[in-house]
Amino acid sequence: MQFTETFIRRPVMTTLVMISLLLFGVLGYLLLPTSDLPPVDYPTIQVNASLPGASPETMASAVATPLEKQFSDIQGLAFMNSNNFQGNTNINLQFDLSRNIDAAAQDVQAAISAAILPAGMPNPPTYKKVNAAQQPVLYLTMSSDFLPMTEVTYYAETFLSRRISTVQGVSQVVVYGEKLYAARVQLDPKALATRGIGIGQVAAAVSAANQNQAAGLVEDQHQALTLEPQGQLMRAKLFNPVIVSYQAGGPVRIADLGQAVDGVEWKRGGAWWKGKESIVLAVKRQPGANTVEVVEKILALLPAARQQIPPAVNLEVMYDQSIIIKESVRDVKFTLMLAVALVVMVVFLFLKNLSATVITSLAVPLSLVATFAVMYAFSFNLDTISLMALTLAVGFVVDDAIVMLENIFRHLEMGKSRLQAALDGAKEIGFTIVSMTLSLAVVFLPVVFMSGMVGRILNEFAVTITMAILVSGLVSLSLTPMLASRFLRETKGDVGAGDPLKEGGPLWRGVMAVYNAMLRWCLHHRLITILISLALLLGTVQLFRVIPKGFIPSEDQDYLIAFTLASEGISFKAMERHTNALAAIMAQDPAVEGVLPVVGTSYFGAMNNSILIIKLKDRERRTASADQVMIRLRPRLFSVPGILCFLQNPPAIQLSVQQTNAPYQFTLQSAETDTLYKVSQQLLAKLQALPQIRDVNSDLKINSPQLSIVMDRDRASTLGVTAADIENYLYSAFADRQVSYIYASSDTYKVILELLPQYQRQAADLADLYLATKGGKMVPLTEVVSLERILGPLQVNHVGQLPSVTISFNIRPGVSLGAATAAVQQAATENLPPTVTGSFRGQAEEFEKSMTSLYLLLALAVAVIYLLLGVLYESFIHPITVLAGLPSAALGALLTLWIFGEEMDLYAMVGIIMLVGIVKKNAIMMIDFALEAERSKGLSTLESIYQGALIRCRPIMMTSVAAFAGILPIAIGVGAGGGSRQALGLAVCGGLVVSQLVTLLITPVIYTYLDQFQSWVGRRGKSPAPAAGGSNARG
């Protein structure tokens, strides 16, 4: 090849070009950010709205529905769901991957402004650019043995939460267990009735007494004075003297009607870290933000914050995800270096020549380091995916250099000079290297253009490994022959030179003798060999059907999450007792560092739901993995009565916006609510009986104890009472009605109106309530309403704009995700009526999509290689010969996964796709030699492929063993998180071993048959087709 000859004859130019690649690569490496995974988050926005005291049905119809109608018109909206609880609505909006989240946020704001919402909402809906189901990247806990929790909350909100929220990349700081100060005006309904005062009159008096308005200024010719009226009441005790009315010539004050006390804004919530009540700051990053960079910026703020917080407040970093990411990246780097060392060792063992080993091994660092420059140009991260791609590339970037150097070495053994051997060897093998490099690189071309989540995950992997392979091809055609022409040790020709059966040491000659005998047998028994090949193909198909299929393997992130479910209507105190009992059991496990139970927050659903974050000890201080700890804890948690606990190992990639008790979701939808609820309960019972899944539960909560208040409208009208009077009284008495604000220097606090606690405990307390009419009369509430105990919804859910019920489940040990989803889908098909639709969500949905995408990707990879080889060889037939060894590679991969008990997950499928590009190189080297031998030496088809198989056996073995050595650390599962990538390494190693044994014997036989077929149909080319490097093919 003229291209290669130029580099051989111009060593200075070649050296400078390689140094340039090295320098740009080093610069790119220093500038690359560190992360755990590529940015694969869906653009997601969460909208929150509140209407204190409103039922879930009211929140769904009056708040969620108007908002959903507006949101449905937003461009690029892929998924929308809402969860409606007592007084709260959470709406999750998930957009297409191509949608810009900032532009989507502007559309969301416009939609909120256009929605017609209830006038009684204290604040308009708010939104955050955050996935509600995405786990926080940092947990900070604050507690004190001396200060009240309201003061701890003040320091948490003022000195930490607000500052952290301003950090670039932070989407939300969720404060669990917060105790925001509030002044609570608590009234005695009997005192109100005795004095004939309505509760609305008290609310008006409190609001009028607590004012913070501008008063202007006074000024003369010399001075201006700002007027500062002291209308604010800054503490609860100052509300007690407030006059509500005058009776019998004297004032009636708040203290005469009840009391004003210091309290908290939300009294039905709390969090505890290691058994101590705490305030927890859970930091969530924006979709696409770099976790390590975000956490490092936050931690840099903590020293200054600690100086402003009293020593009595303990500030602790409970969990830092960046530590896990850095450890994982560090271990993958070690795996990469180990792979490089193993490959270099393999090259030396084969060549037994130090100079040849150094020349060949230089292709590895040059190819890998130069790839860093490309990664920086594409704005990639230095993460586990890109580093895994480079680790896999180690075994392949050296292939081209091995093939080039081995061929030059063979010419050197014929007695030629270094320069002539380099020129002749490079010219002879150049076209083969181009074919091998391009056909391996184009395997990943379809991945680069794939859309969806799988395409986003694999894009960085595909580009990284493709660029490493292309650079290695350039190095092999330039630097390798140039160095060989100057530094390769010269040898004298001997009788064995050029005879592949006599080359090498005794061990290699013995291997070649065995291979020669097997090859001759196969060529003399071609029909039997073909039948064996067909049997392998059938075995591959059958194994592909039965092997367990998964999606993204679980990883040990040093923590677990437990979601709980108690009976509907449970009180906060009872939920607190149950949840802390579970926490005490979890804390006894030797692998657990601490447990954080969180109760009574709208982030995790209704009051009968709570969450426990289980912080595990560092991996060096425990012997069990996160999954093993989860299995160990599960049976112990059944000992707590009245509550169910669902343990999860959070996925590395959060694909769902729905917060459910189990990781996999199946959602039912219908416009007919009654039918939906009935069918969902029937399907739930069916799924709970399936042996493939466990932890089956649903978010259907329609059996919450309720007190129905039925108005006697005629009686009420006669007495001068309206429906508004009744609802306003109940709202003020029981719904934490906000009647005023306290504007402090650093925050705003609520003044809340309610009844005394002893009048908020049971239904009989409503008999003590009296309504004030416009005429000043007091009417007992029970005169105009009747009370009835009923069951109603605790939570109402929508998906899209339709009522929905989501059933979540987990898979049992030993059951694949594919088998579980198939069982769920079959049960749904058999039980769902036409008016109810069902579909998978989250990971289960993406799993189904990924299987289809990966099958298509595999087909496209084969098609692209066929097209490329057809162009290079100018033949329709020879690409089929090259690809004929693929079934054996797939068989080896699947068989290895089955033997080691691994699923065919996303990573394993990537390994199989890689094998498509790897395995064909064996056939390319043999076929390229055979075609040249037929053209230039006039050998028969049988003799040419026989000679090609023997002569190319050494480079084939060297490249395959080097590739195997490079992938071996991944197959073993070296380092933190290595287990999740193990399936990929096992698939590639198994495929290499089996294909190496099979293709060296089957490919020559297939070549002869296809050559005969080409002659039989009369399409044998009469003239040699043009090809680079003197290698030509017939058409």
DOLOTOR-176880 format. One record per residue (C-alpha): x, y, z. Coordinates in pm, whole numbers, plus 50000, padded with zeros to 5 digits. Layout:
<recs>
XYZ...
</recs>
This chain:
<recs>
500005000050000501385034049899499865048650216501925025850440505105029850234504995067550288505065063150664507835037050643510095059550437509375091250642510055081951006510235118051135506795126250998505395094051141506885100951484505555136451498502065125751391501995099851670503305124751926500535148951823497915122051879499435114652217499495151052329495915158052224494825126152399496555135452726494985170052714491555155052651491985130852944492855159153184489745178553080487265149853090484765151153381484215120353598480795104353627479215070553691477205067553371476525087953057473725113753090470815090553019468065107553218464775115753056463985153153080461535152853371459605180053552457545175853869454645199453943453355202754300450085218654409448355220654748444875228254876444885221155252442025199355367440875188655019440125151654967442065131154710439025131154480438775169054502442495172854431442175149954129439135167053978439675203454075443485205954061445065177353867442575175453579442765212453477446545211253489446725178753294444565193153017447015221652974450115199653000448855175252735449365201852466453075206152542455335194652260457475163952327455525151852632456095114252645454465104752975452335121853239450995108653566449545124253879449195112754238446515129954443446505127954822444815146455106445505182855021448355175854775448815168354406452065157254243452215156553863455205140953684455945151353326458455130553129459605143852791461325128552491465085125352516465495151252242463475177752433465445205652599464435206352965464755244153001462445250152705460045224152843460055242153179458955274253011456065255752846455105240653183455035275053345452805288253069450465258553108450205264153484449295300553427446585290653179444915264853405441715274453593442305263553953440325266854281440405301654434441155287854781444655275354695447125293254927449855293154661449995286554285451465253254169455245251054158457545229653945461015214853969463275200553700463575167353878462555131253846460495123154155461675087054145465355096754105467295089354420469215118054587472965120254526473725133954872472105130455216472975154555497471585150255850471265176656121470315170056483470825184456828470715172157186469945207057320468045227957065464395223056963463815208956615462295241856497465665258756548467505230056380465115233656088465835270956078469575264756043468985237155788466765259155572468665291855610472305281455598472215249455393469105242655188468955276455017472665277454945472715242254807469725250154584471785276654406474535252154311474565245653938473165211153863471005208954177467325205254096465835201654442466775199754808464125178854979463985184455355462705153655540461455156755895461425194555883459795212856171459105247356032457955271456301454295281656298452105300456542449045279056613445855295856734443885267556896440245274056984437795258457226434515252857033432515253957359433965287957449433095300657101429525288157132429115302457483430135336957366428335334857034431505340256831432015323856494435325308856397435465331556094435345361456324438425348456505440255343456173439475379056070440645392656406443945373656387444575385456033443745421656120445975421356429449025408056240449855432455961453015441055774452175468955530454075498155389453285531255563455315555355354457335584355492457155620455609459605646755504460345683855529462935705355358465795688955547464905653155640462785623155542461515598355801460395563355704457285552255891457665517856052454405507156220454925477456451451965457556326453695423656329453235397956606456475377856588455715349856838452655329256919452265342557274451675377457137448425365556976446825356257311445925392757401444385399357059440785411957100438205393256894435115412357011433575431657300430855416357515429265429657832431465460057817434705440257813437045425757552437035389357449440585378757370442155348557204443185336657549439505335857650438635313857351441615290457355445345295957327448085306257087451125283657110454435278856934454135249056703455215234956369453735239056026453355201655960452915180656272452375146856106455905140155985459345131456110462735116156031465205097856254468865089756186470275061956400467315065456636467645103056690465135127756548466865146556269466425170455983467555154355657468535173055342468265150555036469885166854733468655157154388470525166454074469015179353753468575154253469471865152753281473945169653553477285154453653476915138353996480555141454100480765178254006477495186354184478475168654507481975183854510480505218954481478095211854768480785197454995482875228354929480095249155089479955229055412483015243355597481615278755576478145266455673479515248155980481015280756108477595297556101475775268856269475935266056650478165238256788475065222956945473845213256596475435181656457475935181956077476795148555919477195135755563475045104655575475515093355214477655106154927477065089654591480175105554441482345082954659480815052054499481255066954153484915075654212485605040854350483895024654055485775046153802489055039653985488455002253974487585003353605490835022353543492664994653728490864968953514491974988153206495634988053315495434951253404494024943653061496894962852898499464943253101497874909853012497764918252642501424928752637502334896552817500454875652561502224893352272505614886652430504834849952492503944845252126506744865851967509474859552227511114890552090511424921652307511684946452022508714931051841506684931652163507444968452226506614977851866503304959351881502364971252230502815007852143499545005551952497685001152283498575033552465498525053952145495075041652047493585045352394495115079252475494205094152136490625083152196490415106152499490705135952263487705123252065485765117552387486385153352492485325166052149482025147152186481505160252545481675125352693482455117053056485145095453204482615070253333482195032853367480675029553019483425047852831486175031553039484574997452983484645004652610488365012552631488994981352838487274959952578489194978052306492554968552461492354933452323491354945651978493484976551918496544954351931495074930251674496004950851370499514956851498499944919651568498794910251219501064936451059504114927451267503584889951232503504893050856506634915050853508284890251089507424861950849509104880550562512064887550789512384850150857512684845150478516014863550494514904897950380516254930150528514214949150786513244976350540512324952450261510434929450498508474959350627507674971650275506674937350142504864926350455502884958750486501974958250116500794922150142498714926050457497534962150427494204954550263493494927650521494054952450805491804978050642489094951650604489454940150964489474975351107486554988850910484394957850954484974958751331484304996051353481084996051149479514970751386478714999751616477595023551344473885014951392474255021451768475445056951706472205065351528469885046451762467215066451942465575059452276467075049952610469145020452481470645042352211471475069152468473165043852698475195027152423476045058152218479045067652428480215031452435479915027852058481695060251967484505054052216485335018852107484905027351737487375056051758489865034451949489665007851678490055033151394493075049051561494595014651612494175007951241496005040351162498815031651405499164996751257499475010250904501925037650997503905035151321504124997151344505754990751001507975021551040509345009351373509684974051238511754986950947514205003151192514234982851513512954947551446515684922251503516864906451179516934868451144518524845750890516424824250670516274787250751514654756150612511494762950805511054798050678507714801850506506484767550619503874773050891504244737151016507954741851091507934777051236508154784951606509194763951901508294727851980505054737052153503774757851864504824731151611502844705951812499774728451807500144733151432500474695751376497194689251558495464717551373496804705151039495404670351101491984683951204491874708050908492694680350661489964658350810487384686250779488354693750420488074656750333484724653350516483124685650414479514673750429479884661550786481524694550878478624714150725476114692750913477974699851236477844736851152474074735151096473674716851427475584744751600473284770051435470174751951560471694749251906472374786651905468764794451814467394771452082469784784652349468854820152255465194811852315465644796152659468394816952816467114840953087466914876852969467434907753181467944944753133470314965353350472044945053625471874957153982474874974254140476044977954497475735015054579476225011554956472575016655041469135000955014465645015555019462585001155189459055012755110456295004255355452564999655331450194999855629446424998955659444535028155511443485053155775446425046256005447405075256230450775092456222451725079756568450955043756477452875047056150455815061656338455865031956578455675006056299458355022856086460805027056372460264990656470461384980756119464365004256146465454987956472465484953556306467454966456007470014983856228470914950656393472354936556071476184936756081476404951855731474184981655818475765014255932472505032356005468855035055908466925066655822463135062155854460985090255712457265091955798454485115355697455775133455390453905138555065457035129054868456365092354941452565090954915449775089455169450125085855547450115047855523453385049255329456825056055470460365050855352463555038255512466995045655368469395018455480473005030555472475375001155439478925000555565481745006055319482484975455110485804970355288483924967155620481314941655512481374907855344477854907355199476784926054887473774949054884471624922054722472744896554982471914920355267468494926055113467824888655096469004884755456466794912755588463614903455404462344874755629463154893655950460884922555861457754901155860457914900556240456444935856266452634933056254450414957956076452914968955812454424954755492457994962855392459314961955034463094962654998464804976054686468344979254562467965011954367468805008553997471865025853861469695042153594466285054453707463885050153415460585055753591458935087353721456515067553937457465061254298456235025954371456885000354640458514975754397460844983154103458724970453812455344985053719452304974553520449755002353480446024998253413443935026453263440255031153194437715059053165435325037453372436635041653726434445015153889435444989053631439104998853663439134994754041437294961554029439464946553754442704958653913441904940554237441134908654044444394911153847446314918654167445074885954317446094867054001449574882053998450134875054367449694838354285452364838154012455544819054111457824841953908457214874254102456824886654459456164918854652453074923554435451084953954543449144982854392448665019854452444875015254466443755029454801439985032254813439255017955159440295047055374437905053455669436025085755610433335105355785430705116255535429045149055632425655150755459424035185155464420315190055525420105219855293416485228155368417035227955743420255248055704418535274355489415735277955746418315284656019420325308855804423285285355743424855280255399427015252355262429895277255255429445283755628429695246655704432725240155487434545271255605434035261255968435335226055906438245239755705439225263355987438755237156256440545206856112442575215755797445435236555940443975268055789446525294955729445075328555836448145350755840451915352555795454795362356020457435379655810460795374055979464145386855854465175353555705461925334855645458145336155643456135316255895452465306955898449785315256154447495284956162443965283356296442545251156444440645236556735442305225557055443905190957008441345173757234438575183556991440305168256686440415131956791437055115456722433815119856530431855127056848433785159656886431785174356598428745176156831430525204557016430715226556704428375256156658427935276856343427415314556358424615327256134424415361555978421845370956240424285363256522422615330656632424635299256709423425267556539424785233156638426515216456347424575184356410421325203756351422115208355982424285177855898424235140555951427375119855998428065086255834431165064455843432145053255493435135040755299436705063255037439915068754841443125077455020444875083654690443645089754334446015084454041445995094553676448185083953384447795106553087444405121053170442745088353262442255072153605444905045853661446035018453895449685007853896450624973054012454284970354109456224938154157459664923454209461164892054059462024861554264465644849754288466594828753988463834843053769464764865753480463024898353405461984884353068460204854653227458524877053485457184902253233455954874153009454004858953299452494892753394451544900253035449854866352995447834871353315446764905853198445724892952857443584866053016441864888753271441534924053135438294934352960438414955752643437594987452841440744984353053444204987052898447434975853058451064983952983454454981253149456115012653283459615021953392462254994853376459834968153257458724990352967462294998952870463224962052892460594953252633461754981552408465404972152453464904936252345463314947852019465994974351970468874950552038467564923951801467274950651533470744963151622472224928351585470584924151244471794958351132475334950851249475434919251037473914937750741476404966450762479374942550776478024923650476477674956050278481164967850371482834934750291480894932249966482274966149864485834957549972485894923349805483664932749509481754900649574478304889349687479554855349803482724860450009481044882550276478764853050348481844831550404483204857250649479924859150840479364821550850481254818551178478894841451370476544814051497479454796551668480444828851843476874834451961476724798352077479894802952283478594835052436475174820752528476614788052654479084806352878476334828453021474204797653087477064778653257477864807953488474204814953563474194849653409471294865853228471514879252877471184915452985471994948052809475734944252864475774908052747473914917952431476574944252366479164916652399477354895352141477184924951903480924929651956481514893451863479974900851524482884923951456485534903151630484934868551492484894877751125488584888351140489624851751146487764845150823489014877550665492664868050721492174833250574490004843650280492184873150186495234850550163493324824149969492054848949710495544863049658497014827949631494444818049367495094849649168498884851649183499934815149225497154797549038496334774549331493054755649345490294766949578490944738049818494724742749825494564780549856492224780350156494254752150312497454772550282495634804050402494344786550714497804773150806499754805150737497224827750909496784804751208499534821551410498234857451379494684844851434495724827451754497744857251871494924882151817492314859451975494404851952283495274888852317491594898152292490724871152546493384884252786492124919752747488554910052833489454885453109489454911753392485894921453299484814884953286486284878953631484454909553766487454928653899486744959254113483734977154258480694971554043482584945653838479804920553888477354941553690479684941153388480654904753423478044892253176479644912452898483104898252966481804862552992479874865752667482874878552473485334853852628483024824452565482324835752212486024839752140486934805152267484204786252082484494806251761488274801751765487894764151775485074762951524485814789451263489394777651202487864744851082484444754050945485304785850752487634768050502484904742450430482244769150379484654788150153485054758349922481304751949901480454788249829483224790149571481754759949396478294774949418479594806849257481054786848970477884766548928475634796748883478064810848632478894842548817482614836348853484484868148757486554866148442488944893348550490354901548894488474928649082490494958649196491594958349557494084977549764497424963149849497424937849568494664917049724491944910449469488734890549473486564874949212482994886249182
</recs>
